[in-house]
Amino acid sequence: MSPSDTTRSFRIGDWKVNPALDEIARDGRKVKLEPRMMRLLCCLAARPGEVVPLAELLDQVWPGVVVSQSSVYQAVAQLRRELGDTDAEPRYIATVPRKGYRLVAEVSHDSATAPPVPAAIAAPAVPAARHRRPLLAALGVLGALAAAALYFLPAREQASAEVPAIAVLPFDDLSADASNAVFCEGLTDEVLNSLARVQKFRVIGRTSSARFADGSRDAREIGGELGVSHVLEGSVRRTGNRVRVSAQLISTQDGFQVWANSYDRPAQDAIGLQSQIARAVVDALAVRLTPETGERLDRGPTAQYNAYDLYLLGRHQQLQRSADALGRAIAHHRAAIEADPNFALAYAGLADAEMARYYYAGVPLEEAAQRVQAAVDEALRLDPELAEAYAAWGVLLTEQWHTDEAIAALKRAIAINSNYGEAYLRLGAAYEYDGQPRAALEIYDQVLALDPLHTVLHVRRCLALQNLGRYAEAERACQRGFELQPDIPNALWARGLNALAQGDLAGAVEHYEAALDRAPARTDIRAELVVTLLDLGLRERAAEQLALMRSPGQTRGVTMTTARYLLASGDQAGLRLHLGRLDFGQAEPRERVDAAFFALALGEQALAERLAGDALAQRPTLLEDLRPGLYRTRWGVCEACTAGLLERGRGQADRATPLESLAARHLDDVEARGHVWHGLQYLRAALHAQAGEPDAALRALERAVELGWRRAWLMRVDPSFSALRQDPRFQGLLAKIEESNAASRQALATAPAR
């Protein structure tokens, strides 16, 4: 039979495979496969029991398409899901690390001819002049994404006699000069990570466990606070070239020692200690492992001691989260990779460190993305089952707003390691970016069982709860985050947002200012403070904060915040001059249209059109370019709405309608998903007003004010409402806002000094 024959059916294990229909069937159930998934299955089935290299799969399944090896990893993951191959011990497709995959199920067919390999479906080559997005190269076709997202999170089981729950406390440094903190930290993390790979354990995350580092609490107290059945603690003493590590496992029920041992060996042989300690804990608790889990538990991350030492140094620096420390972290990870080019975990660490530079060092996302994607691809090439690599990838995809792909990657990380609390946390964030606060909150509640003392977890719960309008619960979550780490700004910033969501502008200002006391360089928080002060009519204080945004090295968000300040202050000449100086060069359409809004507020259509440039020119990507963003919706900003106004100003109502319809569908979808935002209702009112529906517009405005909308200065100049400004109902809403803002100004004036 010719390899290009796609008509012959065959069987793989319990499944009947019909390549002609792209279909597999079992027990009366039929599953439709995406064509590339069928080609992948046939490629493996053509050589049952043999290892099929990654390069060969790429050539046969993705001919003519520029994709990375990550496409194979995700496609195999999807195919396993469709086949029901989700047990720890594979029944259909086995991974052969660093080599490829092999079909382990029995293959049978009607003749001696091997199962057919479908002919390649020709795909257009990627245009040389167009940059191919990393996410599409990595995940392949959209059909694969939909199925990849079907990974279900394992049910979280509470601590019980059947499911041991363990907290790994930081190992103490008992060396004479206390100079081995980094090694102790790394050993603790690696023991924790090794145990976390055991599906039959619940392992508390490092953030929560690290809070008991001072040794002042006994095991029973820790068990009560973290909800664990056992505590693992240990110490490290390094003398010359030898390392002595002691560890003991303690029951939190009675404080008795369950197991203890000491390991004394040369420093260069200490690299496998985390595996030995983890294996001893497993044996002490009489947990039976699958062969695959046992093999992974015993396998160290690298055989090179110096590479491992460099990796630990990189992890230590990375946790400092400063720009300088992240630079050192990247240097250490690269040195670790140079010492051992097959060190997959170091590549994952490098990806995380490069991504952190976007958050903490101001590196542009486009620049960070190239480095993160390259490191992720290499990590997964070396170890296709590395949860840390999928977790790093998920963060990048989330920030690129490719949320479907991010969710799939993070679910894959959790499928590999069901105790990976950080991956759950990142998954919740991806759901938030995707506009699914209920799903995000469900994930965060699962993380509570894994890392209950994680500050970021409580901050993210606060944000998800306030998105759902559950403000009292959100405040409690923010307060808990603040109690855990009062020296960082995040919980205070989230409390400011929670107050703002309810129309409590005085509370918002107080929390924003407290956050900035802790992080003066956070221009994103300062920009929100400027707008809130403008809402209150406190223009002098807003000007002071805006001046701080303009300090040397601080440019993020200054241009548009300045425009808002000038508009709110009634400085039309200053705003006209500011807009006239803008030079967008190669700016994205969204930025151009955002600036055009301010010109429309001045009543200057020609200036607005100049600022917009060719952003509204007919092209297939226009609606995608101006698709409303979630966070901007919360603040009452909508470029698609502004684009509709621009077109109406040109007399092009037929071109305005698709843009406004896009925005309206977005608002409907966001509201249907549970978001309760006054900014959303404000935008809904603007769209009704633009469409000539004054009664509907005023009803939406009333709802916005009821929810906490307090931006009277914007209502007075927003071109969407030009036909409503003399309506007594509109004027009444302005008066209600001013009354509330006066009370907030009074509250600020009488508040005790911080």
Secondary structure by P-SEA (a helix, b strand, c coil): cccccccbbbbcccccccccccccccccbbbbbcaaaaaaaaaaaacccccccaaaaaaaccccccccaaaaaaaaaaaaaaaccccccccccccccccccccccccccccccccccccccccccccccccccccccccccaaaaaaaacccccccccccccbbbbbbcccccccccccaaaaaaaaaaaaaaaaaacccccccccccccccccccccaaaaaaaaccccccccbbbbcccbbbbbbbbbbccccccccccccccccccccaaaaaaaaaaaaaacccccaaaaaaaaccccccaaaaaaaaaaaaaaaaccaaaaaaaaaaaaaaaaacccaaaaaaaaaaaaaaaaccccccaaaaaaaaaaaaaaaaaaccccaaaaaaaaaaaaaacaaaaaaaaaaaaaaacccaaaaaaaaaaaaaaaccaaaaaaaaaaacccccccaaaaaaaaaaaaaacaaaaaaaaaaaaaaacccccaaaaaaaaaaaaacaaaaaaaaaaaaaaacccaaaaaaaaaaaaaaacaaaaaaaaaaaaaccccccaaaaaaaaaaaaacaaaaaaaaaaacccccccaaaaaaaaaaaaaaccaaaaaaaacccccccccccccccccaaaaaacccaaaaaaaaaaaaccaaaaaaaaaaaaaaaaaaaaaccccaaaaaaaaaaaaaaccaaaaaaaaaaaaaaccccccccccccccccccccaaaaaaaaaaaaaaaaaaaaaaacccc
